[in-house]
Amino acid sequence: MTSGQKTRTDHKYGVKDKDWYWELVELEVEGHIFNVPKYHLIHGSERFAAAYGIRNKGKPSTPDPAPDGEPPVPVVDLIGHDAPIPLVHVQLEEFRIFLSFLYPIKISFTIEYTKDEWIVILKFASFWHFEDIKRMAMEELESIRLSPPEKICLAKRFYIAEWLLDGYEELIDNPQTMSMDVSEEIGHESAVRVFMCRENRQQYLREGREYLKQVFAKELEIIRQRSQLCPIYGDNLLHLQFKQDRAWVKKQECSEVKQEPGEN
């Protein structure tokens, strides 16, 4: 190598350390600019990094070929190489929670989040294909002991087939009558299928989960299809989830208004 040639490890004051010299990337969420190391974004999810051009800001890269003939990961049309990378359909405070997991501000051997915060982390990890983080979030939420309706609803939101079957299994095995609130929470059609399993208890006990897979085949197929799309169309699914979250909040607000005592 001649004196005029440089390698990517060159720095004007020395050699860039192979482990502890991190490049930064700017991200934009709801008008707020974040400047964070690329490392965890790239190594946490190659598909996310490829879709947003994290490796080389402003120049989205092509990820490895998708398996089983899946369509390629769409790339973001950035405004310019110097502009922050926009993350659309993302709520600011939720994104801050996810970043606090990726880049802790305080040095600690324990990570303490509320249940709602773990759900936020699970959401982004699912839709952006951060598989290791997704597994950790699932383990933490399982340790909190989610109720059967919570498991079912989260399974439908984030496409987790195992939780769907776990939740239905617990509801079927529960000898108590299902309340109207639970029925409404999991969906009336799903509640009817739970009652069917209770009525056909002998077949359920004999066949176990194989029977559940037949009864809830439609829901499981939707989960299977959308879980495959998460690494490819995570942004579109985030947009769908964003609208569903807004609708749920509005529904809760309307419910609270109805419960308020009327004026005399």
C-alpha positions as CSV (number, residue, x, y, z in Angstrom):
1,M,0.0,0.0,0.0
2,T,1.4,3.4,-1.0
3,S,1.5,6.4,1.3
4,G,-1.3,8.0,-0.6
5,Q,-3.7,5.0,-0.1
6,K,-6.0,4.9,3.0
7,T,-8.0,2.1,4.5
8,R,-11.4,2.4,6.1
9,T,-9.7,2.0,9.5
10,D,-7.6,5.1,9.0
11,H,-8.2,8.1,11.3
12,K,-6.2,11.3,11.1
13,Y,-5.0,10.7,14.7
14,G,-4.5,6.9,14.5
15,V,-6.3,3.7,13.6
16,K,-10.1,3.3,14.3
17,D,-10.6,0.5,16.9
18,K,-12.3,-2.5,15.4
19,D,-14.8,-2.8,18.2
20,W,-15.1,0.6,19.9
21,Y,-15.3,3.1,17.1
22,W,-19.0,3.5,16.4
23,E,-20.5,5.5,13.5
24,L,-23.6,7.4,14.2
25,V,-26.9,7.8,12.3
26,E,-29.6,10.5,12.5
27,L,-33.2,9.3,12.7
28,E,-36.3,11.5,12.7
29,V,-39.6,10.7,14.5
30,E,-42.4,13.2,14.7
31,G,-40.0,16.1,14.1
32,H,-37.5,15.0,16.8
33,I,-34.0,14.1,15.7
34,F,-32.1,11.2,17.3
35,N,-28.3,10.6,16.8
36,V,-27.4,7.1,17.7
37,P,-24.8,4.4,16.9
38,K,-25.5,2.3,13.9
39,Y,-24.2,-0.8,15.5
40,H,-27.2,-2.1,17.4
41,L,-29.5,-1.2,14.5
42,I,-27.4,-3.1,12.0
43,H,-26.6,-6.2,14.1
44,G,-30.1,-6.2,15.7
45,S,-31.9,-6.4,12.4
46,E,-30.2,-6.6,9.0
47,R,-33.5,-6.2,7.3
48,F,-34.3,-3.0,9.2
49,A,-30.8,-1.7,8.4
50,A,-31.2,-2.5,4.8
51,A,-34.6,-1.0,4.4
52,Y,-33.5,2.3,5.9
53,G,-30.0,2.5,4.5
54,I,-28.5,2.4,8.0
55,R,-25.1,1.1,6.8
56,N,-24.6,4.0,4.5
57,K,-27.1,6.8,5.3
58,G,-29.0,8.0,2.3
59,K,-28.1,4.9,0.2
60,P,-30.3,2.0,1.1
61,S,-28.5,-1.3,0.6
62,T,-29.8,-4.5,-0.8
63,P,-30.3,-7.2,1.9
64,D,-29.7,-10.9,1.5
65,P,-32.2,-12.6,-0.8
66,A,-35.5,-13.2,1.0
67,P,-36.2,-16.9,1.6
68,D,-38.8,-19.0,-0.2
69,G,-39.3,-16.5,-3.0
70,E,-40.5,-13.7,-0.7
71,P,-40.4,-10.2,-2.2
72,P,-37.3,-8.1,-1.5
73,V,-37.3,-5.6,1.4
74,P,-38.6,-2.2,0.2
75,V,-36.2,0.6,0.8
76,V,-37.0,4.1,2.1
77,D,-36.9,7.0,-0.4
78,L,-34.8,9.4,1.6
79,I,-34.9,13.2,1.0
80,G,-31.1,13.5,0.8
81,H,-27.9,12.0,2.1
82,D,-27.6,14.7,4.8
83,A,-31.2,14.5,6.0
84,P,-32.1,12.4,9.0
85,I,-33.7,9.1,8.1
86,P,-37.5,9.4,8.7
87,L,-39.3,6.7,10.6
88,V,-43.0,7.0,9.7
89,H,-46.0,5.6,11.6
90,V,-43.9,5.7,14.8
91,Q,-45.0,7.5,18.0
92,L,-42.3,9.6,19.6
93,E,-42.6,8.4,23.2
94,E,-42.8,4.8,22.2
95,F,-39.7,5.2,20.1
96,R,-37.9,6.7,23.0
97,I,-38.7,3.6,25.1
98,F,-37.3,1.3,22.3
99,L,-34.2,3.4,22.1
100,S,-33.7,3.3,25.9
101,F,-33.6,-0.5,25.5
102,L,-31.1,-0.4,22.7
103,Y,-29.0,2.4,24.2
104,P,-29.3,2.5,28.0
105,I,-28.4,5.9,29.4
106,K,-27.6,4.5,32.9
107,I,-25.2,1.6,33.5
108,S,-27.1,-1.2,35.1
109,F,-27.1,-5.0,35.2
110,T,-30.9,-5.0,35.4
111,I,-33.4,-3.7,33.0
112,E,-36.6,-2.4,34.6
113,Y,-39.6,-1.6,32.4
114,T,-43.3,-1.6,33.1
115,K,-45.6,-4.1,31.4
116,D,-46.8,-1.4,28.9
117,E,-43.2,-0.5,28.1
118,W,-42.3,-4.1,27.4
119,I,-45.3,-4.3,25.1
120,V,-43.9,-1.3,23.2
121,I,-40.5,-2.9,22.9
122,L,-42.2,-6.1,21.7
123,K,-44.1,-4.2,19.1
124,F,-41.1,-2.5,17.4
125,A,-39.0,-5.7,17.7
126,S,-41.7,-7.7,16.0
127,F,-42.4,-5.3,13.1
128,W,-38.7,-4.3,12.6
129,H,-37.5,-7.9,12.9
130,F,-35.2,-7.5,16.0
131,E,-35.5,-11.2,16.8
132,D,-33.3,-11.3,19.9
133,I,-35.1,-8.4,21.5
134,K,-38.5,-9.9,20.6
135,R,-37.6,-13.1,22.5
136,M,-36.4,-11.1,25.5
137,A,-39.5,-9.0,25.6
138,M,-41.7,-12.1,25.3
139,E,-39.8,-13.7,28.2
140,E,-40.2,-10.6,30.4
141,L,-43.9,-10.4,29.7
142,E,-44.4,-14.1,30.4
143,S,-42.7,-13.6,33.8
144,I,-45.2,-10.9,34.6
145,R,-47.9,-13.6,34.1
146,L,-50.2,-12.1,31.4
147,S,-53.9,-13.0,31.7
148,P,-55.3,-15.3,29.0
149,P,-57.1,-12.4,27.2
150,E,-53.9,-10.3,27.3
151,K,-52.0,-13.2,25.7
152,I,-54.6,-13.6,23.0
153,C,-54.8,-9.9,22.2
154,L,-51.0,-9.5,22.1
155,A,-50.7,-12.6,20.0
156,K,-53.1,-11.1,17.4
157,R,-51.4,-7.7,17.5
158,F,-47.8,-9.0,17.1
159,Y,-48.4,-12.3,15.4
160,I,-47.3,-14.8,18.1
161,A,-49.0,-18.2,17.4
162,E,-47.7,-19.7,20.6
163,W,-49.3,-17.1,22.8
164,L,-52.6,-17.4,20.9
165,L,-52.8,-21.1,21.7
166,D,-51.6,-20.6,25.3
167,G,-54.3,-18.0,25.9
168,Y,-57.1,-20.1,24.5
169,E,-56.0,-23.1,26.4
170,E,-56.1,-21.3,29.7
171,L,-59.6,-19.9,28.9
172,I,-60.9,-23.4,27.9
173,D,-59.4,-25.0,31.1
174,N,-60.9,-22.3,33.3
175,P,-64.1,-23.7,34.9
176,Q,-65.6,-20.2,35.5
177,T,-68.1,-18.8,33.0
178,M,-66.4,-16.4,30.6
179,S,-67.5,-12.8,31.4
180,M,-68.9,-10.4,28.8
181,D,-65.8,-8.2,29.2
182,V,-63.5,-11.1,28.3
183,S,-65.7,-12.1,25.4
184,E,-65.6,-8.5,24.0
185,E,-61.8,-8.3,24.6
186,I,-60.9,-11.4,22.6
187,G,-63.7,-10.9,20.1
188,H,-67.1,-12.5,20.1
189,E,-66.3,-15.0,17.3
190,S,-63.2,-16.2,19.2
191,A,-65.3,-16.4,22.4
192,V,-67.8,-18.7,20.6
193,R,-64.9,-21.0,19.5
194,V,-63.8,-21.2,23.2
195,F,-67.3,-22.3,24.1
196,M,-67.2,-24.9,21.3
197,C,-64.0,-26.3,22.8
198,R,-65.6,-26.4,26.2
199,E,-68.6,-28.3,24.8
200,N,-66.4,-30.7,23.0
201,R,-64.1,-31.2,26.0
202,Q,-63.6,-34.9,25.4
203,Q,-62.2,-34.3,22.0
204,Y,-60.1,-31.4,23.2
205,L,-58.6,-33.5,26.0
206,R,-58.0,-36.4,23.6
207,E,-56.4,-34.3,20.8
208,G,-54.9,-31.4,22.8
209,R,-53.3,-28.6,20.8
210,E,-54.0,-30.3,17.4
211,Y,-57.7,-29.8,18.1
212,L,-57.1,-26.1,19.0
213,K,-55.1,-25.6,15.8
214,Q,-58.2,-26.9,13.9
215,V,-60.7,-24.7,15.8
216,F,-58.6,-21.6,15.5
217,A,-57.1,-22.3,12.1
218,K,-58.3,-19.0,10.6
219,E,-56.6,-16.9,13.3
220,L,-53.4,-18.9,13.1
221,E,-53.3,-18.6,9.4
222,I,-53.6,-14.8,9.6
223,I,-50.8,-14.7,12.2
224,R,-48.6,-16.9,10.0
225,Q,-49.1,-14.7,6.9
226,R,-48.5,-11.5,8.7
227,S,-45.5,-12.7,10.7
228,Q,-43.9,-13.5,7.4
229,L,-44.6,-10.0,6.2
230,C,-43.2,-8.3,9.2
231,P,-39.6,-8.3,8.0
232,I,-40.7,-7.1,4.6
233,Y,-43.5,-4.7,5.2
234,G,-43.0,-3.8,8.8
235,D,-43.7,-0.1,8.2
236,N,-47.1,-0.8,6.6
237,L,-48.0,-3.1,9.5
238,L,-46.8,-0.5,12.0
239,H,-49.2,2.0,10.3
240,L,-52.0,-0.6,10.6
241,Q,-51.1,-1.1,14.3
242,F,-50.9,2.7,14.8
243,K,-54.5,3.1,13.6
244,Q,-55.7,0.1,15.7
245,D,-54.0,1.6,18.8
246,R,-55.7,4.9,18.2
247,A,-59.1,3.2,17.7
248,W,-58.6,1.2,21.0
249,V,-57.8,4.4,22.9
250,K,-60.9,6.1,21.5
251,K,-63.0,3.1,22.4
252,Q,-61.7,3.2,26.0
253,E,-62.4,6.9,26.3
254,C,-66.0,6.3,25.0
255,S,-66.4,3.5,27.5
256,E,-65.3,5.7,30.4
257,V,-67.7,8.4,29.4
258,K,-70.6,6.0,29.4
259,Q,-69.7,4.8,32.9
260,E,-69.8,8.3,34.3
261,P,-73.0,8.9,36.4
262,G,-75.5,11.1,34.6
263,E,-76.6,14.5,35.9
264,N,-79.8,14.7,37.9
